[in-house]
Amino acid sequence: MRFAHTLGFTLNLDLIRSFFAIAELGSLSKAAERLRVSQSTLTRQMHALEHEIGGPLLERSSSGVALTATGQLLLEGIRPVLEKFDDVLAGVRKRARGQSAELRVGYLLSAAPDYLHAALTAFRRKHPEVKVKLLDLSPGEQIAALRKGEIDLALIGHSGAFLAREFYVRKLAARPVVVALAENHPLAAAASIKLSELRSEVFVGASEADVPGHNRWVQQLCRRAGFRARFVQDSDSLSHGLSLVVTENAVLLLPDYTKKIPVPGVVFRPLRDSTAKWDLLVAWQRGRASAPVRALLEGLSMKVAVDRLVVPE
């Protein structure tokens, strides 16, 4: 393996490791023994490295070897790079074997109480040694983080359907839909609302960057109800969208678990249309899933299974 260098030459990683061994032990013979190579091989490696650098790195004497000023500079400069490389390589190897000491989870804050909290409690009992890093991210941010490898698992809304070709995706639940309205809206007094009753309303949309596919989902629902959705403005977050409900006297379609969020001036009413559902999805990296990822997926699935056993009042 070779390191590219901005000065136009390349350094072989094996040469660097051999150089570090000699610097630490102060002896070619001891370094050769540790590295399980012949002393002549080690000597040739150091000559090759010095040729790449353009000057001597070691001062040789009958009592051993010592670093030149150039060698000391190389040792100090490359040490943090090599340590970082070793850390990254160790992490990659663990991930490839399905092992990990850290689990990075992107999630929707509104969905966490109903799904993530119970699953994490069960997970921590089984894997207390795993550090869990939770990231409250919008669907768009979760998608970007998955693509960059910054999170291992995403608890995401129906925007996750766009990830099916890139990642493993599993549907956890199809949640009922609620309508968010201003508390003084004429429909706010109704116990529930039929989608066709929103024919003359304007909808709060969501930016494609924040919630990919949201506006298309609203349009499809309204089309089934016999009308075309009109959008007043695209929000860039859930809090922004709920504020637009009040300031623009608009309506916003959301999964039912968001109704637990207290918002001044906003009420949530169930949508009576049985075909209107919000899919809650979980997505994770392709390849062999680590043990922590598998354990959390199991916890999420168990939570959903328990919910299905609860008899509605």
N, C-alpha and C positions, 0 to 999 in steps of 0.2 A: 504494500500500500504506500502511496506517495502523497506528500503534502505539496500543493501548488504554492509557489512563493512569488510575491509581487516583483522581485528583482529578476525574474525570468528563469530561475532554476527550480529543480524539484528536489525534495529531501525524502529519502526512503525511511519509512517508519522504523524498520528493523535497525537501520544505522543509528537512528536517534536513541532507540532503547539500548543498544550496545554502548553508545557513548555515555548514557546515564549510568549504566552499570559500572563502567570503568571509573567515572567520576566519583561514584559512591564508595567503591571498594579501594580505589587508588592502586589497582593492580590489574594488569592484563590477564595474568594467569587465573586470578580469583574470579574475574568477570567472565572469562571463558568457561570456567567450571560451572558458574551459576547459570550461564546461558546455554550450557551443553553444546558448545562449539569448540573447535580447536583454536589454539592461540594464534596460529597463522591466519585462520579465517577472520578472527577478530582484528588482527593487524591490518589485513587487506580492507576490511570494512572501514577502519579509521582513516586509512589512506584515501579511500573513496570519498568519505565525508569531508575530509580536509580539502580534497580537490574541489568538491562542490562549493565549499565555503570560500576557498581561495586563500587559505592560510592555515598555519598550525593551530591545533586545538589542545594538544597534549605535549608536555615536556617529559621525555623519557629518560630515566636514569637507572642505575643498577638497583636502587632501592624501591623503584616503582614508577608511577606516573603521576603528574600533577597537571592541573588545568593552566593553560596560558590565559592571558587577559581576554583573548577572543573566545576561548573555550568557556570561561566563566560567564561571559556575556551571553553565549548561546544557551548555557545551562539555565541561567536566570530567566531568559526570555521565552524559552520553549517549555519550561516546566509547567506553568499554568495552562498552556495549550494542551500539553500531553495529558495532564490530570483531567481537564475538561473532556478531552477525547475519550479517556478511559471511563469516565462517569457516564457519558452518553452511550458508549458501546455496551457497558454493563446493563443500562436501562433497556436498550434495544434488545439485547439477548434475553433479558427477563420477559419482555413483552412477547418476543417470538416463542418463548416456551410457555406462554400463558400465565406468567407470574408478574405481579406488580405490587409494589408497596404503597402505591398512591392511586386513588381513583378520582378522576376529575369529571364532575357532573354539571352539565348545563341544564337549567330548568326554568320553567315559567313560575314566577312567584305565586300567581293565582291558583296554580294546580298543586303546589307543594303540600298544603295541608291535607288534601284529600288523598294524595297518592305517594308522594315522596317521603313524608315524615315517618309513616309506619314502616315503609320498606327500609329506610335507613336505620331505624331502631333495631329491626331484626338483623340487618346487615352488621351493625356494630357489635352485636352480641356474638356473632359467628366469627367476625374478622376484626378484633380490637387492634390488631397490629397495623391495619391499613389506614393510612391518612386519607381522609375524604376532603376534597376541595370542591366546594359548591359555588357555582357561578350563576347569579340571577341574570339571564340573558333573554333578549327578545328572540323570536323564532329566526329572524334573519341573522342575528349575531350567533346563535347556536349553529346554524348551517355553516357560516364562515369559520367558526371555531373547529367544527368537525373536519372541514376540508383542510385546515391548517394543522390538524393533529393536536390542537390545544385542549380538547376535551375528549374523554373516552366514550361518553354516553350523553344523549340529549333527551330530555323529557319535553316534548314539543307538540304543538297543535297540528292541525291538518296540513300546515306548511311542510311538515316532514315527508309528505307523500312525494315531494319533488326529489327526495334523496334516495329513492328506492333503487336507482341504478348505480349509486355510488357506495351506499352503506346498507347494512342490515336494518330493516325497519319492521317493527311489530306494532299492531294496533292494540292498545290497552283497553280502550273504552270508546263507545259512541255516546257522547253526552247530549242531553237535551239542550235546546237553545233558549236563551232568554233575550228579551228586548230591553235595552237601557233607554229610558225616557226621562225628560225633565219632570220633576214632581208636579208641575202645574200643567203638564200636557193633558189634553182631553182624554187620552187613553190610559192615563196613569191610574184612574180609579177602577179600571177593569181588573178582574181577578186573573185573567189570561187574555192573550191577544192572538187573533188569527192573522197569518201573514198577509192575506188579501186586504186586511184593514189598514195596512201600511202603504197602500197603493199611492196615496197622495203625499206621503212623507218623503223627506230627503234623508239619506243615509250618511252616516260618518264612515268613511272608508279607512283603509290602512295603507301606508306606503308599501310598495313592493319590497323595498329594502328591509323594512321592519317586520312585516308579516306577509311573506310571499304567498300569492294565491288567494288572499282574503277577499278582495273585491270580486274576483271571478266566482268564488263560492257564494257570495251574496247575490250576484247577478243570476246564477243558476237557480237559487231558491226562489227568487222573485219571478223568474221566467216560468217556473212550474206553477206559481200562483196566478199567472196570467197578466203580469205587468213587468215593466222595465224599471230597474232600480236607477234612481238619480242620486248622485253623490254630491254633498256640499263641500267636502274637503277631506283630504287624506291625513290621518293622524300619524305621528311618528312614535307613539307609545300608547299604552293602555290609559294612563292618566291623562294624556293629551286628548285621547278620543272621548273619554268621559266628560272632560271639560267642554268639548265641542258640543256634546249632547245638550248641555245647559246653555251655552252662549249662542248656539245656532238653532236651538229648538229642533234638533235632529234626533234620529234614532240610531242605535248601534246594536248589531246582533253579536252575541257573545255566548260562550259555553256557560252552563248554569253555575259552575263553581265560582265564577267571578261575582255572583250576586252577594257573596259574603264580604266583599270589599266595601266598607262604608265610604260613600262619596256624597258630600253635601249637595243637595238639590237634585239627586239622581235616584230613580227607583227602577227596580228590575221586575219585569213581568214575564211569566212563562209564555213561550210560543206554542200554540196548540197544534200546529202542523206536525204530525207524527214522523213525516219523512225528513224533517229538518233536524239534522244531527251534526254535532261537532266531534270529529275524531281526535282523540288524544293518542299520540304515537310516542314510541321510544325508538331512538336510532342509535346505532353504535358502529364502530369501525369494522370493516370487513377483515377477514383472516381469523385466526384462532383467538377467541375472546379470552382475556385474562380471567383468573379465578375470581377477583373482585367484581369484574363486570358481570360474569355469570351469576354470582351470588346476588347482586342487586337486581338483575333481571328476574331472578327467581322470586325475590321479595316483592317486586312490583306485580308480577303475575299472581302471587298468592293474595295480595291485597285486592286485586280485581276479582279473583275467585270468591273471596269472602263477601265482597259487595254483592255478588250475584246471588248469594244464598240468603241475603237479607230480604225478608218479605215486606213489600211496601205497605205503609199504613193505609 
